[in-house]
Amino acid sequence: MEITWYGHSCFRLAERGQVMVITDPYSDDIGLPPLRVKGDAVVTISHNQPGHNNLEVVKNPLYTLTGPGEYEIGGTFISGIDMSLGAADVAHRNIAYVVRYGDLTVLHLGDLMHVPDQSTIEALGEVTVALVPVGAGNSLKAAMAAEVISLIEPFYIVPMHYELPGLRFPLESVEKFLKEMGVSKLQEEDSLKVLATSLPEQPQVVVLRPQI
């Protein structure tokens, strides 16, 4: 499986023989360069904001998922989980998605704003890769993100939703999160390739270079 980051909360998840998934495509109104992503993909939308819901940039989407539920698309299982701040807080509605490629699972937490309760964490099952917002704003601050990670216990942690050049709203830097996680040196990768047969013994933080 390969995970590529396009900036903000937008990723491409790809596994040979399985459907491609694009998460939270953003509008260039947020200040980042226009997205260029391939179509023929399942698109997941965590919430209805310009930084997360620009369907127009994905050509010929196979399906668009915008709410909680269990989905099977082309042999790939995707779960949408309501992780809103509160049931009555429509302004902060947030859907997390778990994408299952065989024995590998990717959790995209959207704009999670709080530490979920233990029953919600347990319902996720084993998580191979957690895509976690770390830059505050309308999502987790660095210390809260680290706390969420300690509960989920994924094999890989990929930070998202943090300060990038050009963004038109303030977010905290990824370095704050790295400090909370005990990572002393920023080392970026173009993509994350994951094999079920060679998972790390200890959780690894992987900072991806945005492909924009």
C-alpha positions as CSV (number, residue, x, y, z in Angstrom):
1,M,0.0,0.0,0.0
2,E,1.2,3.5,-0.8
3,I,0.0,6.7,0.9
4,T,0.7,10.1,-0.8
5,W,-0.1,13.5,0.8
6,Y,-1.3,16.4,-1.3
7,G,-1.3,18.9,1.6
8,H,-3.8,19.8,4.4
9,S,-6.0,16.7,4.9
10,C,-5.9,15.3,1.4
11,F,-4.3,11.9,0.8
12,R,-4.3,9.3,-2.0
13,L,-4.4,5.7,-0.7
14,A,-3.5,3.1,-3.3
15,E,-3.1,-0.7,-3.2
16,R,-2.6,-2.9,-6.2
17,G,-5.8,-4.5,-7.3
18,Q,-7.9,-2.3,-5.0
19,V,-9.8,0.9,-5.4
20,M,-7.9,4.1,-4.9
21,V,-9.2,6.4,-2.2
22,I,-8.9,10.3,-2.1
23,T,-9.5,11.9,1.2
24,D,-10.8,15.5,1.8
25,P,-9.9,17.2,-1.5
26,Y,-9.5,20.9,-0.8
27,S,-10.3,24.1,-2.8
28,D,-7.4,26.4,-3.7
29,D,-9.3,29.1,-1.8
30,I,-7.4,27.9,1.2
31,G,-4.2,29.2,-0.3
32,L,-2.5,26.0,-1.5
33,P,-1.8,25.3,-5.2
34,P,-4.7,23.8,-7.1
35,L,-5.1,20.0,-6.6
36,R,-4.2,17.7,-9.4
37,V,-5.5,14.2,-8.6
38,K,-6.5,11.3,-10.8
39,G,-10.1,10.2,-10.9
40,D,-11.6,6.7,-10.8
41,A,-11.3,6.9,-7.0
42,V,-13.6,6.7,-4.0
43,V,-13.7,10.1,-2.4
44,T,-14.2,10.5,1.4
45,I,-15.4,13.8,2.9
46,S,-14.9,14.3,6.6
47,H,-17.0,17.5,6.8
48,N,-18.5,20.2,4.6
49,Q,-15.8,22.9,4.5
50,P,-13.8,24.2,1.5
51,G,-10.6,22.7,2.9
52,H,-12.2,19.2,2.8
53,N,-15.0,19.0,0.2
54,N,-13.9,20.1,-3.2
55,L,-15.3,17.2,-5.3
56,E,-14.8,19.1,-8.6
57,V,-11.0,18.4,-8.6
58,V,-11.6,14.6,-8.7
59,K,-12.5,13.5,-12.2
60,N,-15.0,10.6,-12.5
61,P,-15.2,9.6,-8.8
62,L,-16.4,6.1,-8.3
63,Y,-18.2,6.9,-5.1
64,T,-18.4,9.8,-2.7
65,L,-18.7,9.1,1.0
66,T,-19.9,11.9,3.2
67,G,-21.4,10.1,6.3
68,P,-21.2,7.3,8.7
69,G,-21.8,3.7,7.6
70,E,-20.2,0.5,6.3
71,Y,-19.2,0.4,2.7
72,E,-17.8,-2.3,0.4
73,I,-16.5,-1.0,-2.9
74,G,-14.6,-3.2,-5.3
75,G,-13.5,-5.6,-2.5
76,T,-12.3,-2.7,-0.3
77,F,-14.1,-2.1,3.0
78,I,-14.5,1.5,4.2
79,S,-16.1,2.5,7.5
80,G,-17.4,6.0,8.2
81,I,-17.4,6.8,11.9
82,D,-19.1,9.9,13.4
83,M,-16.4,11.6,15.6
84,S,-18.1,14.9,15.9
85,L,-17.4,17.1,18.9
86,G,-21.0,16.7,20.1
87,A,-24.2,15.2,18.6
88,A,-25.9,18.6,18.6
89,D,-22.9,20.6,17.3
90,V,-23.6,20.7,13.6
91,A,-20.9,23.2,13.0
92,H,-18.2,20.7,14.1
93,R,-19.6,17.6,12.4
94,N,-16.7,15.3,11.6
95,I,-16.6,11.8,10.0
96,A,-13.5,9.7,10.4
97,Y,-12.9,6.9,7.9
98,V,-11.2,3.5,8.2
99,V,-10.0,2.0,4.9
100,R,-9.2,-1.7,4.9
101,Y,-6.9,-3.1,2.3
102,G,-6.7,-6.8,3.3
103,D,-4.6,-6.9,6.6
104,L,-3.8,-3.2,6.4
105,T,-6.0,-0.4,7.7
106,V,-5.7,3.4,7.3
107,L,-7.6,5.7,9.7
108,H,-8.2,9.3,8.5
109,L,-9.4,11.3,11.5
110,G,-10.6,14.4,9.6
111,D,-10.9,17.5,11.7
112,L,-11.0,15.6,15.0
113,M,-11.3,18.2,17.9
114,H,-11.4,16.0,21.0
115,V,-10.0,12.8,22.5
116,P,-12.5,10.1,21.7
117,D,-13.8,7.8,24.5
118,Q,-12.4,4.3,25.0
119,S,-15.4,2.6,23.4
120,T,-14.9,4.6,20.2
121,I,-11.2,3.8,20.1
122,E,-11.8,0.1,20.7
123,A,-14.3,0.0,17.8
124,L,-11.6,1.1,15.4
125,G,-9.8,-2.2,15.8
126,E,-6.1,-2.5,14.9
127,V,-4.9,0.5,12.9
128,T,-1.9,0.2,10.7
129,V,-1.6,3.9,9.7
130,A,-3.2,6.8,11.5
131,L,-3.6,10.1,9.6
132,V,-3.9,12.6,12.4
133,P,-4.6,16.4,12.5
134,V,-2.0,18.1,14.6
135,G,-2.0,21.8,13.9
136,A,-4.9,23.1,16.0
137,G,-7.3,25.5,14.4
138,N,-10.6,23.5,14.2
139,S,-8.7,20.2,15.0
140,L,-6.4,18.7,17.6
141,K,-3.5,20.6,19.1
142,A,-0.2,18.8,19.2
143,A,-0.5,17.5,22.8
144,M,-4.0,16.2,22.2
145,A,-3.0,14.6,19.0
146,A,-0.2,12.7,20.9
147,E,-2.8,11.6,23.5
148,V,-5.1,10.2,20.7
149,I,-2.1,8.4,19.2
150,S,-1.3,6.8,22.5
151,L,-4.8,5.4,22.7
152,I,-5.0,4.2,19.1
153,E,-1.5,2.6,19.0
154,P,-1.0,2.5,15.3
155,F,2.1,1.2,13.6
156,Y,2.6,4.4,11.6
157,I,1.6,8.0,12.4
158,V,1.3,10.6,9.6
159,P,0.6,14.1,10.7
160,M,-1.7,16.4,8.6
161,H,-3.6,19.6,8.9
162,Y,-0.7,21.8,10.0
163,E,1.0,25.0,8.9
164,L,2.1,25.1,5.3
165,P,3.4,27.9,3.1
166,G,0.5,29.8,1.5
167,L,-2.3,28.7,3.8
168,R,-4.7,31.5,4.4
169,F,-5.5,30.6,8.0
170,P,-3.2,30.1,11.0
171,L,-2.2,26.6,12.0
172,E,0.6,25.4,14.3
173,S,3.7,23.8,12.9
174,V,4.3,20.1,12.7
175,E,7.4,20.6,14.8
176,K,5.2,21.0,17.9
177,F,3.7,17.6,17.3
178,L,7.1,16.0,16.7
179,K,8.3,17.4,20.0
180,E,5.3,15.9,21.8
181,M,6.1,12.5,20.2
182,G,9.8,12.7,21.1
183,V,10.9,13.1,17.5
184,S,14.0,15.4,17.5
185,K,14.6,15.7,13.7
186,L,12.2,16.4,10.9
187,Q,12.7,14.0,8.0
188,E,10.3,14.1,5.1
189,E,9.4,11.4,2.7
190,D,7.6,11.7,-0.7
191,S,5.2,8.8,0.2
192,L,4.7,6.0,2.7
193,K,4.9,2.5,1.4
194,V,3.5,-0.2,3.8
195,L,3.8,-3.9,3.7
196,A,1.8,-6.2,6.0
197,T,4.8,-8.5,6.3
198,S,7.2,-5.8,7.6
199,L,5.5,-3.6,10.1
200,P,7.7,-1.8,12.6
201,E,8.0,-3.1,16.2
202,Q,7.6,0.5,17.6
203,P,5.2,3.2,16.3
204,Q,6.9,5.4,13.7
205,V,6.1,9.0,12.9
206,V,6.3,9.7,9.1
207,V,6.2,13.3,7.9
208,L,5.2,13.3,4.2
209,R,6.3,16.0,1.8
210,P,3.1,17.5,0.1
211,Q,3.0,16.6,-3.6
212,I,1.7,19.9,-4.7
